[in-house]
Amino acid sequence: MTKESPPLLKKYRFTVDAYHRIGEAGLFPPNTRVELIDGEIIEMSPIKGPHADCVDKLTEWLIIQFRQNAIVRVQNPITLNDSSEPRPDLALVIRKSTGYRDAHPVPEEVRLVIEVADTSLEKDRKIKLPLYAAAGIPEALLVNLPEQTIEVHSEPNAGGYSIIHIYRKGDTIQTPTIKGLSVAEVLGE
């Protein structure tokens, strides 16, 4: 008879509600940016200059294009399910008369998410984008700063996005949501 060894690590998974209570209790170190991904509290990467500049350019463009019809959320949470509340760099959400004071947007209210990636590229591509797809968010953009491209992910399903189109400098993005966004305008000349 062999004796089973105990697991090396015991993980505790959190719900969105428990995650909020932990934050309200002040248990995260000051100035720590975290998000809840599949029940785990994950520290977010620091934001460097090129990343911040790209988010600024996209924010300005989205606000000009959608100011009457949607809200542009910058690095604010969206609640995907009971165990995931990521903080995309940008989210385009439906405009509600009540706003989002009482609850973060849920997938049915999110038209588009954008992740700007430099050091977070693999996490964004392999973890966050599949979560967005499984939640049914219709479009996700991944701005790949190292390769100077913008990936447009569409046709979500439980396994990820079925269609990925890569745009480079000189291209203009045309999707059901994004019309006329110049890649060079976002990434710089």
Contacts in CASP RR format, 6 or more apart in sequence:
PFRMAT RR
TARGET T0000
AUTHOR 0000-0000-0000
METHOD contacts of the structure
MODEL  1
MTKESPPLLKKYRFTVDAYHRIGEAGLFPPNTRVELIDGEIIEMSPIKGP
HADCVDKLTEWLIIQFRQNAIVRVQNPITLNDSSEPRPDLALVIRKSTGY
RDAHPVPEEVRLVIEVADTSLEKDRKIKLPLYAAAGIPEALLVNLPEQTI
EVHSEPNAGGYSIIHIYRKGDTIQTPTIKGLSVAEVLGE
11 40 0 8 1.000
13 38 0 8 1.000
13 39 0 8 1.000
13 40 0 8 1.000
13 83 0 8 1.000
14 22 0 8 1.000
14 36 0 8 1.000
14 39 0 8 1.000
14 40 0 8 1.000
14 41 0 8 1.000
14 83 0 8 1.000
15 39 0 8 1.000
15 82 0 8 1.000
15 83 0 8 1.000
16 36 0 8 1.000
16 79 0 8 1.000
16 81 0 8 1.000
16 82 0 8 1.000
16 83 0 8 1.000
16 84 0 8 1.000
16 85 0 8 1.000
17 82 0 8 1.000
19 36 0 8 1.000
19 39 0 8 1.000
19 41 0 8 1.000
19 85 0 8 1.000
22 28 0 8 1.000
22 41 0 8 1.000
28 34 0 8 1.000
32 43 0 8 1.000
33 43 0 8 1.000
33 44 0 8 1.000
33 87 0 8 1.000
34 41 0 8 1.000
34 42 0 8 1.000
34 43 0 8 1.000
34 44 0 8 1.000
35 41 0 8 1.000
35 42 0 8 1.000
35 44 0 8 1.000
35 77 0 8 1.000
35 85 0 8 1.000
35 86 0 8 1.000
35 87 0 8 1.000
36 42 0 8 1.000
36 83 0 8 1.000
36 84 0 8 1.000
36 85 0 8 1.000
36 86 0 8 1.000
37 84 0 8 1.000
37 86 0 8 1.000
37 127 0 8 1.000
37 128 0 8 1.000
37 131 0 8 1.000
38 83 0 8 1.000
38 84 0 8 1.000
38 127 0 8 1.000
38 131 0 8 1.000
39 83 0 8 1.000
39 84 0 8 1.000
44 87 0 8 1.000
44 120 0 8 1.000
45 118 0 8 1.000
45 119 0 8 1.000
45 120 0 8 1.000
47 55 0 8 1.000
48 118 0 8 1.000
48 119 0 8 1.000
50 118 0 8 1.000
50 145 0 8 1.000
51 89 0 8 1.000
51 116 0 8 1.000
51 118 0 8 1.000
51 145 0 8 1.000
54 116 0 8 1.000
54 143 0 8 1.000
54 145 0 8 1.000
54 186 0 8 1.000
54 187 0 8 1.000
55 74 0 8 1.000
55 75 0 8 1.000
55 89 0 8 1.000
55 90 0 8 1.000
55 116 0 8 1.000
57 185 0 8 1.000
57 186 0 8 1.000
57 188 0 8 1.000
58 89 0 8 1.000
58 90 0 8 1.000
58 114 0 8 1.000
58 116 0 8 1.000
58 143 0 8 1.000
58 186 0 8 1.000
59 72 0 8 1.000
59 74 0 8 1.000
59 90 0 8 1.000
61 181 0 8 1.000
61 185 0 8 1.000
61 186 0 8 1.000
62 72 0 8 1.000
62 90 0 8 1.000
62 92 0 8 1.000
63 72 0 8 1.000
65 179 0 8 1.000
66 72 0 8 1.000
66 92 0 8 1.000
69 95 0 8 1.000
70 92 0 8 1.000
70 93 0 8 1.000
70 94 0 8 1.000
70 95 0 8 1.000
70 111 0 8 1.000
71 92 0 8 1.000
71 93 0 8 1.000
71 94 0 8 1.000
71 95 0 8 1.000
71 99 0 8 1.000
71 100 0 8 1.000
72 90 0 8 1.000
72 91 0 8 1.000
72 92 0 8 1.000
73 88 0 8 1.000
73 90 0 8 1.000
73 91 0 8 1.000
73 92 0 8 1.000
73 93 0 8 1.000
73 100 0 8 1.000
73 105 0 8 1.000
74 89 0 8 1.000
74 90 0 8 1.000
75 87 0 8 1.000
75 88 0 8 1.000
75 89 0 8 1.000
75 90 0 8 1.000
76 87 0 8 1.000
76 91 0 8 1.000
76 104 0 8 1.000
77 85 0 8 1.000
77 86 0 8 1.000
77 87 0 8 1.000
77 104 0 8 1.000
78 85 0 8 1.000
78 86 0 8 1.000
78 87 0 8 1.000
78 88 0 8 1.000
78 91 0 8 1.000
78 93 0 8 1.000
78 104 0 8 1.000
78 105 0 8 1.000
78 106 0 8 1.000
78 107 0 8 1.000
78 110 0 8 1.000
78 113 0 8 1.000
79 85 0 8 1.000
79 103 0 8 1.000
79 104 0 8 1.000
79 105 0 8 1.000
79 106 0 8 1.000
80 86 0 8 1.000
80 106 0 8 1.000
80 107 0 8 1.000
80 131 0 8 1.000
80 132 0 8 1.000
80 134 0 8 1.000
80 135 0 8 1.000
81 135 0 8 1.000
84 131 0 8 1.000
84 135 0 8 1.000
85 104 0 8 1.000
86 128 0 8 1.000
86 131 0 8 1.000
86 132 0 8 1.000
88 113 0 8 1.000
88 114 0 8 1.000
88 115 0 8 1.000
88 128 0 8 1.000
88 132 0 8 1.000
89 114 0 8 1.000
89 115 0 8 1.000
89 116 0 8 1.000
89 143 0 8 1.000
90 112 0 8 1.000
90 113 0 8 1.000
90 114 0 8 1.000
90 116 0 8 1.000
91 105 0 8 1.000
91 110 0 8 1.000
91 112 0 8 1.000
91 113 0 8 1.000
91 114 0 8 1.000
92 110 0 8 1.000
92 111 0 8 1.000
92 112 0 8 1.000
92 113 0 8 1.000
92 177 0 8 1.000
93 100 0 8 1.000
93 105 0 8 1.000
93 109 0 8 1.000
93 110 0 8 1.000
93 111 0 8 1.000
94 105 0 8 1.000
94 109 0 8 1.000
94 111 0 8 1.000
96 109 0 8 1.000
107 135 0 8 1.000
107 136 0 8 1.000
107 137 0 8 1.000
110 137 0 8 1.000
111 137 0 8 1.000
111 138 0 8 1.000
111 139 0 8 1.000
111 177 0 8 1.000
112 137 0 8 1.000
112 138 0 8 1.000
112 139 0 8 1.000
112 140 0 8 1.000
112 141 0 8 1.000
112 177 0 8 1.000
112 178 0 8 1.000
113 132 0 8 1.000
113 137 0 8 1.000
113 139 0 8 1.000
113 140 0 8 1.000
113 141 0 8 1.000
114 140 0 8 1.000
114 141 0 8 1.000
114 142 0 8 1.000
114 143 0 8 1.000
115 124 0 8 1.000
115 128 0 8 1.000
115 129 0 8 1.000
115 140 0 8 1.000
115 141 0 8 1.000
115 142 0 8 1.000
115 143 0 8 1.000
116 143 0 8 1.000
116 145 0 8 1.000
117 124 0 8 1.000
117 125 0 8 1.000
117 142 0 8 1.000
117 143 0 8 1.000
117 144 0 8 1.000
117 145 0 8 1.000
118 145 0 8 1.000
118 146 0 8 1.000
121 142 0 8 1.000
121 144 0 8 1.000
121 145 0 8 1.000
121 146 0 8 1.000
124 142 0 8 1.000
125 142 0 8 1.000
129 140 0 8 1.000
129 142 0 8 1.000
129 153 0 8 1.000
129 160 0 8 1.000
129 161 0 8 1.000
130 159 0 8 1.000
130 160 0 8 1.000
132 140 0 8 1.000
132 153 0 8 1.000
132 156 0 8 1.000
133 140 0 8 1.000
133 153 0 8 1.000
133 156 0 8 1.000
133 157 0 8 1.000
133 158 0 8 1.000
133 159 0 8 1.000
133 160 0 8 1.000
133 161 0 8 1.000
134 156 0 8 1.000
134 157 0 8 1.000
134 158 0 8 1.000
134 159 0 8 1.000
134 160 0 8 1.000
135 156 0 8 1.000
136 156 0 8 1.000
137 156 0 8 1.000
138 154 0 8 1.000
138 156 0 8 1.000
138 176 0 8 1.000
138 177 0 8 1.000
139 152 0 8 1.000
139 153 0 8 1.000
139 154 0 8 1.000
139 175 0 8 1.000
139 176 0 8 1.000
139 177 0 8 1.000
139 178 0 8 1.000
140 152 0 8 1.000
140 153 0 8 1.000
140 154 0 8 1.000
140 161 0 8 1.000
141 150 0 8 1.000
141 151 0 8 1.000
141 152 0 8 1.000
141 153 0 8 1.000
141 173 0 8 1.000
141 178 0 8 1.000
142 150 0 8 1.000
142 151 0 8 1.000
142 153 0 8 1.000
143 149 0 8 1.000
143 150 0 8 1.000
143 186 0 8 1.000
143 187 0 8 1.000
144 150 0 8 1.000
144 151 0 8 1.000
145 187 0 8 1.000
148 168 0 8 1.000
148 169 0 8 1.000
148 187 0 8 1.000
149 166 0 8 1.000
149 167 0 8 1.000
149 168 0 8 1.000
149 183 0 8 1.000
150 166 0 8 1.000
150 167 0 8 1.000
150 173 0 8 1.000
150 183 0 8 1.000
150 186 0 8 1.000
150 187 0 8 1.000
151 164 0 8 1.000
151 165 0 8 1.000
151 166 0 8 1.000
151 167 0 8 1.000
152 164 0 8 1.000
152 165 0 8 1.000
152 166 0 8 1.000
152 167 0 8 1.000
152 173 0 8 1.000
152 175 0 8 1.000
152 178 0 8 1.000
153 160 0 8 1.000
153 161 0 8 1.000
153 163 0 8 1.000
153 164 0 8 1.000
154 161 0 8 1.000
154 162 0 8 1.000
154 163 0 8 1.000
154 165 0 8 1.000
154 175 0 8 1.000
154 176 0 8 1.000
155 161 0 8 1.000
155 162 0 8 1.000
155 163 0 8 1.000
156 162 0 8 1.000
167 173 0 8 1.000
167 183 0 8 1.000
168 183 0 8 1.000
169 183 0 8 1.000
169 184 0 8 1.000
169 187 0 8 1.000
169 188 0 8 1.000
170 182 0 8 1.000
170 183 0 8 1.000
170 184 0 8 1.000
171 182 0 8 1.000
171 183 0 8 1.000
172 180 0 8 1.000
172 181 0 8 1.000
172 182 0 8 1.000
172 183 0 8 1.000
173 180 0 8 1.000
173 181 0 8 1.000
173 182 0 8 1.000
173 183 0 8 1.000
174 180 0 8 1.000
END
